[in-house]
Amino acid sequence: MSHYFTTDSRFSENRKKISFRFLGVLETFNSSDGLFSKDTLDYGSRVLLETVVNLDISGKVADLGCGIGVIGILVKKYHPEIDLTMIDVNENAVSISQLNSQLYGQNNRTIVSFGLNNLKGEKFDYILSNPPIRTGKKVIYQLFEQSINALNPGGKLIIVIRKQQGAQSAIKYLESISNKVEVLNKDSGYWIISAQKSLN
């Protein structure tokens, strides 16, 4: 299991600032050792962000497996009306995503949870995720199922996954548990996949 997909917070002392350009703007975030994409914006998250910020995103949005909070915070920067919840199993990640929310002047909710286990009964309009693929299909598909169940009618789970890491099999699984599955974007082997919950 990948070390960043853990509650281990031994790395919390090695905090630092990272900067990268997104849509031509220099963005700066707090980061830390032991977290996914700790030094820059990883390519998969970039493709996901470039796709999502151009969608008509509104309502309650969850950044599942938020890491340092880049996906949720930048989506909210471009869609400031959303109600954002950032969720991660790693306590250090959640702590840093709180700091980054403050850095961007956002009042976001942050929750330590394996998947959506600590949000029983709560519903969202969108769930965004760059899932921890290396944890294996069993874990990933459990997160997918939890996410679809936690959507409001017509809500969407939007993920990024590389073709070579199982994008096509993920689509087949999502088709079995949701109403409508679409590939929104493809870039350098990264697929952005949307799975919509039935309106009924």
N, C-alpha and C positions, 0 to 999 in steps of 0.2 A: 504494500500500500504506500502511496506517495507520502512523503513526510509532511507535506503541507496540509494533507487531509487528515488532521489529527488535532486533539485538544492540547497537545504538548506545547507549552509556552516558554520553553527554555531559551528561545531566540529573542525574547522581548527586549533585551538590553541593546541590541545592535540596530537601533533605529536610524533612519537616514532619510534624506529628501531625494526624490528622483524627478526628472523632467523629461518630457517628450512632446512632440508636436502632434496635434490632432486637428484635422480640418484647418491647418495653417496657423493654429494658435498654440503657443507654448503652455503646456499644462504642467503643474507641479503637485506632487503627492508625497505624503509621508509613506515610508515603506519600512521593511524589516527583514532580516535574514529568516529563513525557514518558511517563507510564504511564496505562493505561486507568482511568477512574473514579477519578482521583487526589484528588478533593476530597470525595467522599461515596460511599455505597453506591448504585450505579446501579440503576434500577428492575428491569431484567432479572435481575440477580444477586439482588436482593431476592426476586423471585417464585420463582426457582430455589431459593434457600435456604429460604424458607417452605414449599416443597413437600418438599424433601429431608429437612429435620430431622424431619418427621413420618413418614418412612418407616423401615422396619426395616433400616437401613444397618449393615453389618458387614464384617469382613475387610479386604482390601487395597483402598484407595481412592486414586485419582489425581485431582488437581485440575489439569486440562490447560489451559494458558494461564492460570496462576494469578494473574498480576498481583501485587498486594501480598499475596495469600494469603487474602483475605476469605472466599471460598467454602469452601475446605478447612478453614481454621482454625475457622470458626463451626460447620461440620458436626461437626468433632471435639469442639468444646465441648459439643455436645448428644449426641454419640455417642463418648465418650472411648476406647472400646475399639478403634476403627478404627486401622489401620496406614496413615498418610497419606503420600503422595508428592506434592509440588507441582512442577509442570513449567512452564517458560516459556522462550521463545527469547531473552528480554531479560535480560541479566545483572543489570541494576539491579533488575528486578522480583524475580529469584530472591534477590538479596542482601537486599532489604527483606522478602520473605516469610520469610527466615530470622530476621530481627530480630523480626518479628511472631509467629513461632512461639515465640520466647523470651519475648516479652511476655506470651503466653498460657500460659506454662509447658508448652509442648508440644515434644516431641522429634521433629519431622517431618523427613523427607528432602526436600531441594530439589535440583533438577537443571536445568541449562541445556540445552535441547534444542529443536530444531524438531520439533514434534509428539512422537512417541515414538521418533525416530530413534536416540537414545542409550540406549534401554532395550530393546535387541534381546532377544527371547525372554521378557521379563518379563510376567507375567500379573496381572490385577487382577480384583476382584469387582465394583467400580464405577468408572466414569470419569465425572467431572462436568466440564462445560465451558460457559462463556459464550463461544462461539467468535468469533474476529475476522472477523465477517461481511464487512466492507469489503475483505478481501483477495480476495474472489471465490469462486465455487463450486468452481473447480479446487482451490484450497488447502483450503477447508472440507471438501469431500468426501474429499480425501486424508486429512485428520485423522479424519474419520468412519471411513473404511476401516481406518486404522491402529488406531483405538480398538476396533472390533469384533474385529479380529484379536488384540488384546492382552487380551481378556477371557477369564476362565475360563468353562467351560461353564455356562450359566445366568446369567452376569454381565450387567450392564446399563450402557449408555452413557446418561447423562441430560444433556440440553442445554436451553438456553433460546434461542429464536429468535423474532423478531417475525413475525407473519403477513405483513406487507407486505415483509419482507426474505427471504421464501422458505420459510416454515414448511411449506407444503403440498408443495412440490417436495422439500424435505429429507426429509419423511416418505416420499415415494415412493422416494427414493434409499435411505434406511435400510431400507425394506421389501425392497429388492433384495439387501441384504448381511447382513441379520440375520433372526432367527427370528420375533420378535414386536415390533411397534411400537405404542406407546400414547401418547395425549396425556393427561398426568397432571393438567394444570392450564392454565387460560387466564385471563389478567388484563390488561386494558387493551391488548390486541393482542399480548401476550407469551405464547408457547406453551411449556410444559414438555413435552418429548418424551423418552420412554424407548424405547430399542432394546435388546432382549435377545438374547444369543447363544444358539444352540441348545444343548440339554443334551447332545447327542451330539458 
